[in-house]
Amino acid sequence: MSVEHAAVERADFDQVMVPNYAPAAFIPVRGAGSRVWDQSGRELIDFAGGIAVNVLGHAHPALVGALTEQANKLWHVSNVFTNEPALRLAHKLINATFAERAFFCNSGAEANEAALKLARRVGFDRAGTEKYEIIATVNSFHGRTLFTVNVGGQPKYSDGFGPKITGITHVPYNDLSALKAAISDKTCAVILEPIQGESGVIPAELEYLQGARDLCNAHNALLIFDEVQTGMGRTGHLFAYQHYGVIPDILTSAKSLGGGFPIAAMLTTEALAKHLVVGTHGTTYGGNPLACAVAEAVIDVINTPEVLAGVNAKHDKFKARLEQIGEKYGLFTQVRGMGLLIGCVLSDAWKGKAKDVFNAAEREGLMVLQAGPDVVRFAPSLVVEDADIDAGLDRFERAAAKLTQA
Ligand SMILES: *Cc1c(COP(=O)(O)O)cnc(C)c1O
């Protein structure tokens, strides 16, 4: 059963799409594992992973199987009814984490929106109308809804959209004294990324997260970890909080949770969850059976000692070679991050030119990411084959050589 499609090309983008993205010149049409093919049949190695989404690469048999099986059973019933995949997925996430309750939605921004609304509602229910202040960090990223761009610490994403949402303070990341100075009994929540992803792959210091936990306890504020980018095995633990041993009150997950199928979750305790009583929050697609069936398969594959240990081994492999390349070509000064979320900090000579590195890599048949203008980011599949790592880094080295010799 093959359907005839009209031919489309990259140029169509500018004719039919809202111009809020600037996609690359080629169009990917097929993927398998860590390889992707474009319209012309050119093969690329994928170290971008759909921005830390394709956690098991492309067309992983377990995910294709779960999706296909569910597609033949039941696609959608709305939250007027519950469904089996959603309940099973909630059990799996709860069994694997601190959490006792799950709320499903469709994107990282929505999961954070739910977390922030829950925090404000808990503050309101417990302490009244004055406990609504949210503390976030400078350069943080929490999504693109109006609430989450205001909570995010990058004004370029919230400027020019009308009045800002009030009751939000931004403090420098990894600066415990700044957090201590800002927090008060009016604070309802502190929201942190355990590794700041979009703004340069900057891991939190252990003392910072521990200190934030203590300050939240002292002021009856909730600690929210935005694990949209760091979760689902990315750091070599199912969630990054497990690496640090600092337990949040609310955790958000998206990106890798669905391995490429849109789904997100807000996880929390029973005592907090009960504040979102019937009618206080919701979304039509949240907990959709197709999405939950895929996410179940993702967690089944990822939350195993073999895959998680493999992430750390692959990290070491990436890091050693990237440090070598960085030094040899004077391209970057530091390779940082955890597990398979890796950032290469460009040297002074290449500062602001992450896009040039992205383009040079693409010309060699390699997909990488930027994390701001000064950092080249890698977020490959957690099960990327060692042979693909070697081949991809060979391509990256060729790109670095050509770029620095040009
Ligand atoms: C990507 C990201 C988001 C937003 O997720 P969307 O699915 O794009 O809404 C939020 N927080 C962090 C840390 C992210 O990396």
The ligand as an ORCA input file, in Angstrom:
! r2SCAN-3c Opt
* xyz 0 1
  C      13.912     21.216     24.784
  C      13.726     21.669     26.183
  C      12.491     22.157     26.642
  C      11.315     22.368     25.727
  O      10.812     21.181     25.219
  P       9.791     21.232     23.982
  O       9.421     19.806     23.760
  O      10.524     21.860     22.847
  O       8.645     22.069     24.411
  C      12.375     22.487     27.970
  N      13.409     22.362     28.819
  C      14.610     21.907     28.419
  C      15.710     21.750     29.417
  C      14.810     21.556     27.085
  O      16.016     21.130     26.681
*
